[in-house]
């Protein structure tokens, strides 16, 4: 790599990081596209993007930013990462993965924001995340565990009326002898740590950053 190319690469990576921290969706995507056009390593670009997202999560944990900021940062990642991942596939590269997570919102609950934030921060930590969506029956979760064999199953429930569905999923997994197939983490506005223990979950997180940290602990990474 020439000196000029090295300087340009540094400038592009710094611009991607700045775009994320300023919640600039189009800017981040444009810089990611430029990085690919310049022949930069897409894994390095992805790492820069996820490091910036992780910084947003840390700022939230310290109370320096708020939920709307997290939502905007998640939008940046969701709009930019597919471009980078496509280039990684073209070059047949792989990013180092901490493990796999299947995540979804339980039956009767169509709330998406919290789940999406958790998915984004899990991806930033290095997990392969499969987002099943919302309003999912216990059978859908069981099927996903059977087919995907994730390290972690994550469930969200915002309403007190839908919270019991998390317990139903765990019971359904037990009936299929799949309870030990994956660690189970739960969260959402209706969930408490006491409730999580009652239904037999392996862990509870109150916020998206806490969810990312919990996932690391559940697979043995402190």
C-alpha positions in Angstrom: 0.0 0.0 0.0 1.4 3.4 -1.0 1.6 6.3 1.4 -1.3 8.0 -0.4 -3.5 4.9 -0.2 -2.7 4.5 3.5 -3.6 8.1 4.2 -6.8 7.7 2.2 -7.8 4.6 4.1 -7.3 6.3 7.4 -9.4 9.2 6.3 -12.2 7.0 5.1 -12.3 4.9 8.3 -12.3 8.1 10.4 -15.1 9.4 8.3 -17.2 6.3 8.8 -16.7 6.5 12.5 -17.6 10.1 12.6 -20.8 9.4 10.5 -21.9 6.8 13.0 -21.3 9.0 16.0 -23.2 11.8 14.3 -26.0 9.4 13.3 -25.5 10.3 9.6 -27.2 7.4 7.8 -26.4 8.4 4.2 -22.9 9.6 5.1 -21.9 6.3 6.7 -23.2 4.4 3.7 -21.5 6.7 1.2 -18.1 6.3 3.0 -18.5 2.5 3.3 -19.2 2.4 -0.5 -16.1 4.6 -1.1 -14.0 2.2 1.0 -15.1 -0.7 -1.1 -14.5 1.2 -4.3 -11.0 1.9 -3.1 -10.4 -1.8 -2.6 -10.1 -1.5 1.2 -10.5 -4.6 3.4 -14.2 -4.9 4.1 -13.6 -6.7 7.4 -11.6 -3.6 8.6 -14.4 -1.4 7.5 -17.0 -3.5 9.3 -14.8 -3.5 12.5 -14.7 0.3 12.3 -18.5 0.5 12.0 -19.1 -1.8 14.9 -16.5 -0.2 17.1 -18.3 3.1 16.6 -21.7 1.5 17.4 -20.2 0.0 20.5 -19.0 3.5 21.6 -22.6 4.7 21.2 -23.8 1.8 23.5 -21.1 2.8 26.1 -22.2 6.4 26.0 -25.8 5.3 26.6 -24.7 3.2 29.5 -23.0 6.2 31.1 -26.2 8.3 30.6 -24.5 10.6 28.1 -27.0 9.9 25.3 -30.6 8.6 25.2 -32.9 6.1 23.5 -33.4 8.2 20.4 -29.7 8.3 19.9 -29.5 4.5 20.1 -32.3 4.2 17.6 -30.5 6.5 15.1 -27.2 4.7 15.5 -29.0 1.4 14.9 -30.5 2.8 11.7 -27.0 3.8 10.6 -25.7 0.3 11.1 -28.7 -1.4 9.5 -28.4 0.7 6.4 -24.6 0.5 6.1 -23.7 -3.1 7.1 -25.4 -4.9 4.2 -23.1 -3.2 1.7 -20.0 -4.2 3.7 -21.3 -7.8 4.3 -21.9 -8.3 0.6 -18.3 -7.3 -0.2 -17.1 -9.7 2.5 -19.0 -12.5 0.9 -17.6 -11.6 -2.5 -14.1 -11.9 -1.2 -15.1 -15.0 0.8 -13.8 -13.5 4.0 -15.3 -14.1 7.5 -15.4 -11.9 10.5 -14.5 -13.5 13.8 -17.7 -14.5 15.5 -18.3 -14.8 19.2 -21.3 -17.0 18.6 -24.9 -17.0 17.3 -28.0 -15.5 18.6 -31.6 -15.9 17.6 -33.8 -13.1 18.7 -37.5 -12.2 18.5 -40.5 -10.5 20.2 -43.1 -12.9 21.6 -46.6 -13.7 20.5 -49.1 -10.9 20.8 -46.4 -8.2 21.0 -45.5 -6.2 17.9 -43.0 -3.8 19.5 -39.7 -3.8 17.6 -37.5 -0.9 18.7 -36.0 -2.6 21.8 -35.3 -5.8 20.0 -33.7 -4.0 17.1 -31.4 -2.1 19.4 -30.3 -5.3 21.1 -29.8 -7.0 17.7 -27.6 -4.1 16.6 -25.4 -4.1 19.7 -25.1 -7.9 19.6 -23.9 -7.6 16.1 -21.4 -4.9 17.1 -20.0 -7.2 19.8 -19.4 -9.8 17.1 -22.4 -12.1 17.3 -24.1 -13.6 14.3 -27.7 -12.4 14.8 -30.9 -13.9 13.3 -33.8 -11.5 13.9 -37.0 -13.5 13.6 -39.3 -10.4 13.9 -42.3 -9.8 16.2 -45.5 -11.5 17.3 -43.8 -15.0 17.3 -45.4 -18.1 18.7 -43.6 -20.5 21.0 -43.5 -23.0 18.0 -41.6 -20.4 15.9 -39.0 -20.0 18.6 -38.6 -23.8 19.0 -38.3 -24.2 15.2 -35.6 -21.6 15.1 -33.6 -23.3 17.9 -33.9 -26.6 16.1 -32.9 -25.3 12.7 -30.3 -22.6 13.6 -28.8 -24.2 16.7 -27.9 -20.8 18.2 -25.7 -20.3 21.3 -28.3 -17.9 22.7 -32.0 -17.4 22.3 -33.1 -13.9 23.1 -36.8 -12.9 23.7 -38.4 -9.5 24.1 -41.8 -8.6 25.6 -42.9 -5.0 26.2 -46.3 -5.6 27.7 -47.3 -7.4 30.9 -50.0 -9.3 28.9 -47.4 -10.8 26.6 -44.6 -11.4 29.2 -45.9 -14.9 30.1 -45.2 -16.0 26.5 -41.5 -16.1 27.3 -42.3 -18.8 29.9 -44.3 -20.7 27.3 -41.4 -20.7 25.0 -39.1 -22.1 27.6 -41.7 -24.8 28.5 -42.0 -25.7 24.8 -38.3 -26.1 24.5 -38.3 -28.4 27.5 -40.9 -30.6 25.9 -38.7 -30.9 22.8 -35.7 -31.6 25.0 -34.1 -28.4 23.7 -33.9 -26.3 26.9 -30.2 -27.0 27.2 -29.5 -26.4 23.5 -29.1 -22.6 24.0 -28.7 -20.1 26.7 -31.9 -18.0 27.1 -31.9 -14.3 27.8 -35.0 -12.1 28.2 -35.8 -8.5 28.3 -38.4 -5.8 27.5 -40.4 -3.2 29.4 -42.6 -5.9 31.1 -39.8 -8.0 32.3 -37.9 -8.0 35.6 -35.0 -10.0 36.9 -37.3 -11.8 39.3 -39.7 -12.7 36.5 -36.8 -14.0 34.4 -35.7 -16.3 37.3 -39.3 -17.5 37.8 -39.6 -18.7 34.2 -36.2 -20.3 34.2 -34.3 -17.9 31.9 -30.5 -17.8 32.1 -30.3 -14.0 32.2 -32.2 -10.7 32.1 -31.1 -7.3 30.7 -33.0 -4.1 31.2 -31.3 -2.2 28.4 -29.8 -2.9 25.0 -26.2 -2.3 26.1 -26.8 -4.6 29.1 -28.2 -7.2 26.7 -25.0 -7.2 24.7 -22.9 -7.5 27.9 -25.2 -10.3 29.2 -24.7 -12.3 25.9 -21.0 -12.1 26.4 -21.3 -13.5 29.9 -23.6 -16.2 28.9 -21.0 -17.6 26.5 -18.2 -17.2 29.1 -16.7 -13.9 28.0 -16.4 -11.3 30.7 
